[in-house]
Amino acid sequence: MKTQLPNTGSQMEVLKGEADRVFGFAKSYVEQLKEKSQKDDKRDDDSRRKTDDDKSKDDDKARDDKKRQDDDEAKKRADEEKKRREDERQRETPEEARARREAEKRKKEEDMRKKEEDLQRRRAEKRKKEQEELDKLEEKKRAEREVKRKEDEAKRAEERKKQDEIDKKRQEEEEKKREEENKVRREQQATLAVLRGLQKLSEANPDNFEALKAEFEGIMKTELPDTGAQKETLKAEVDRVFGYAQQFVEQLRAQQKQAREVEQQRQEKRKEQETLTKSLLEEMQKLVSEAEALSEKVGQLAKPLLAAQSLQDAECLRVSNSVEKDGKSALTACSTCAEFIEQKRMAIFEAEALREESSTQLMAAQPRVQAATRLAAEAVTAAKAGKDRISHRLAPEVFAARDSCVFKAYDKDGDGFLDHVEIGAYAKGEFQLDLPPSCLERIVRQLVPKGARGISLASFQRLRTAVGIARHEARGRAQQMTQEERESLEAQQKTAREAVLSERREALTKQSVSLLESIKGFDDKVKTAEEGGEHFRHGAALLDVGQVLGRAGGAEAALQSAGRELAELQARVSAFRMDALRAGGLRGELRSEVATMGTSAALYGSRLGAAAAAVVRAKQGALCKACERYDALRLEVAGKLRACIESRSGKAVDLFQVIAREGADRISAGDIQRFLAENQTELEPGKIRRVFIACARGFIIEEEDSRRAESADAEAFSVGREDFMRIIRVYCKVVKDVALTDSLAQEGGEQLRQMSPGEVMEIYQGPTVEPAANVLRVHGRAFKDGTVGWATISGGQGDTFLVPGGNLCKVVKQCGMVEDLKDLKDLGTAKTSRTLSEGELVEVLDWSRP
C-alpha cells in the first residue's frame, strides 16, 4: 500500500476504499474465528471439569462405602478380639498380663503404622491417576488445536492465492492507465510552467524585470512545445502579458523616481521632528531631576517630622519653616513638570521613530513627578501639622504666661492683687483707655470679693473682659461726639500710644542686646564642655574601667552645669518672647531677634545633648567590656564547680548545700577552694575572690579587684545563696533550630517542642556525651515557655545549635525598669525603679511568659 498505491493515479481513491473494505472484512473474520475458538475451548473445559467432578464424586462415594464396610468389619473383629482378650485376661497371671499388654501395644502401633502407610499409598495413587487424566486431556486438546490451526492455515493460503491473482490483474490495468496519465500530466505541467512564468512576468518591477524576462524566454523554449492543444492560445496570451509588463515597469520607474523625492523630503522633516523631540525629552528629564532633587531635599529636611522624633519646639519650628519654604519650591517645580508634559506631549509624539522611546520616558517620568509631588506634599503637610501641634499645645501656656507677665508688670506692690490704681494703670498701659471713675468703681464692685485686697490672677481674664466692655462703651461715646471732638480724642490717644510704644521699644531693645550677648558668651562654655567630652571619648579606650568611671563623672558634671545654665538662658529667652508678644506693635521688629535667640538656644541644647550622649556611649562601652570580662571569669568558675558536682552524680542546684558548712547561709572563697581540692580540680584562688568582689556590681575593675583579692584572706570573701546561684548559672543561646526532648538519648526520646534561633536556655546539667550519636547534649529550661528538656549543642556534621550567652542584653532605646512584672500592663502609672540608658547592659534573670 505504501509503495504501490500512490502510483495508481485516478484509481487511487477507488482502490483505497476497496482495500479498506477487504481489510475490514479479513479483520472481522479473524476476530470471529478467535472468538469461536475461545468459546469451543471454554465449552471443552467446562465439559471436562464436569466429567471430572462427577467421577470424583462417584469415587468418593465408593471409597466412603468401602471405608464404612471396612470399619464395620474392623469394629466387629475388634469386639471379638476384645472379648477374647477379656477371657484370656481373667485366666492369665500378672506377668502374662503385662507381657500381653506390651504385645497388644506393639501390635496396635504396627497396625497404626500400616494403616498410615496404606493411606499414604492410596493418596499417592489417586494423585498419580488424576495427573495422568489431566495429561491425557491436555494432549487431546493440544491435538485438536493443531488440527484446527492447520485448517486455518490452508484457508488463509487459499485466500492469499486468490488475492494475488486479483492484485496482478489490477496492477496491469493500473500500469496502462498510468502511462496515459503521465502524458496528460506532462501537458499540464508544461502549461502550468508557462502560466507561472506569465504570472511572474505580470508582477515584474523595475528591479527584477530583466531577470524575469530572461527566465521566461527559457521557459518558452523548453515548455511551450509540450503544451499540446493549448500551444496557440498560450502563445497569444504570452504576447499580451509581455507587452503589459513592459508598459507597467516603465510606469513604476517614473513613480519610484517621484517617491524617492517625496521620501527625501519626509526624511528631512523626520530628522527635524526627532531633534525637537530629543530636546524636549532632555528638557523634561532636566525638569524632573530638578523637581526630584528639591523633593528629596525637602524629604530629608522633613525626616525628623515624618519619623515622629521628639524634637524640641524651637527645633521643630525651625525645621517646619525650612520644609514649608523648600516644599513650596518643590511643589512649584513638580507642577511645572506636569504642565510641561501635558503641553508638549503631542509635539513629543510627532517623531514616529522615537515614539516608543518617548512613550517609555513619559511613562517613567509621570510616576517620578507624582512621587516627588507626593513626597513634597507629605513633607509640607507634616511641617504644617508640626507647627499646628506646637501652636495648639503651647497656646494655653503662652496665654497663661502672657497673663502672668502682664499681671506681675502691673502688680507694683507685689502682693498678688490689683487695686484701683493698678487696674487703671493696666487699662491705660495695655489698651490706652482712661477708665472713668464710675466704670472703675463698677469693675471693682463686680470682680473683687468682699474683704479681698483686689483682683487676683485667677480673675485676671474676667478683668480683661470687663476692660473690653469699657472700651466698647468708650467707642460708643466717641460715636456720639462731633467730628471735631472725635478727631481731637483720637489725636490724644495716638500720641499716648506712641509714647508707650517708644518706651517699650527702648526696654525690649536693651533686653534683646543683653540676651544676645549672653548667648554669644554661652558659646564658649558649650565649646569647653564639648572639648571635655570629646577628650574623654578619645581617651576612654586607653583607660581602665575605674579611670573611665572617674573621668566620666567629671565630664558629665561639666555638661550638667552647662545644661543648667542653658535652661536659665532658655527661660530668659522665653520671657523675652512673652514680652515681645505683649508688645503688639513690635512683633514684626523683634521677630528676627526672637527667632535667632530660640534657634541658638536649641542648637546649644542639641550640641550639649550630643556631647552627653558621646560621654555615655564611651562609659557604657568600657562598662560592657568590664562586664564581658566578669562573665567570662564567672563562666570559668561555674564550669569548674558544675563539673565537680556532676562527676559526683549531683546537680548544679545542690552546689550551695554541698559546699556550705552545716547550717551556714553564706559561702566563702575558702569553702570553694576546699571543695575544688576535694575533687582534685585546680583553679586560681584569686579568680574566685575577684568573682565574689564583682558579683554585686556585675563587672570587673581590674586593678581594684586584683588588689583587693590579693590583699585579703580567702575567708573574708563570701556570698549568700542567691548571689552564689547567680554566679554558677549558665545560659546558652539558640543559633539554629534544635529539638527539645525528654531524655538524653536522641533516638527513642519524645520531642517536647522545637526551639527557634534567638531563644535562651538555662543549663541545669551538662554538657554530657550522648553515647549513640557521640554528640554533646545539655539539660535545661527554655526561658520562652519554661519547658524543661535535653538539647544538642552541636551535631556530628559540624552544625552548631547552642552557644554560651544570652543572659546579657544591651539597651537599644531608653526605657524604664519596673519593680513587678504586673506593672507592665499599665506603664503610664507603673512605678519605675530606674531608667535604662541606651548602651547599658542588663543581666536577664527570667523572661516573661504568656
HELIX and SHEET records of a PDB file:
HELIX    1   1 LEU A    5  GLN A   11  5                                   7    
HELIX    2   2 MET A   12  ARG A   91  1                                  80    
HELIX    3   3 PRO A   94  SER A  202  1                                 109    
HELIX    4   4 PHE A  209  GLU A  223  1                                  15    
HELIX    5   5 LEU A  224  GLN A  230  5                                   7    
HELIX    6   6 LYS A  231  LEU A  306  1                                  76    
HELIX    7   7 ASP A  313  ILE A  348  1                                  36    
HELIX    8   8 ARG A  355  TYR A  410  1                                  56    
HELIX    9   9 HIS A  420  PHE A  431  1                                  12    
HELIX   10  10 PRO A  437  LEU A  447  1                                  11    
HELIX   11  11 LEU A  457  SER A  459  5                                   3    
HELIX   12  12 PHE A  460  GLN A  480  1                                  21    
HELIX   13  13 GLN A  483  GLY A  539  1                                  57    
HELIX   14  14 ALA A  540  LEU A  542  5                                   3    
HELIX   15  15 VAL A  545  ARG A  582  1                                  38    
HELIX   16  16 GLY A  584  LEU A  586  5                                   3    
HELIX   17  17 ARG A  587  SER A  647  1                                  61    
HELIX   18  18 ALA A  652  ASP A  654  5                                   3    
HELIX   19  19 LEU A  655  ILE A  659  1                                   5    
HELIX   20  20 ALA A  669  GLU A  678  1                                  10    
HELIX   21  21 PRO A  685  ALA A  694  1                                  10    
HELIX   22  22 GLU A  702  SER A  711  1                                  10    
HELIX   23  23 ALA A  714  ALA A  716  5                                   3    
HELIX   24  24 ARG A  721  ILE A  728  1                                   8    
HELIX   25  25 LEU A  821  ASP A  826  5                                   6    
SHEET    1   A 2 ARG A 666  SER A 668  0                                        
SHEET    2   A 2 SER A 718  GLY A 720 -1                                        
SHEET    1   B 5 VAL A 788  THR A 792  0                                        
SHEET    2   B 5 VAL A 775  ALA A 782 -1                                        
SHEET    3   B 5 VAL A 760  GLU A 770 -1                                        
SHEET    4   B 5 VAL A 730  VAL A 734 -1                                        
SHEET    5   B 5 LEU A 802  PRO A 804 -1                                        
SHEET    1   C 2 VAL A 738  THR A 741  0                                        
SHEET    2   C 2 GLN A 751  MET A 755 -1                                        
SHEET    1   D 2 LEU A 808  LYS A 810  0                                        
SHEET    2   D 2 LEU A 841  GLU A 843 -1                                        
SHEET    1   E 2 CYS A 815  VAL A 818  0                                        
SHEET    2   E 2 THR A 832  LEU A 836 -1                                        
END                                                                             
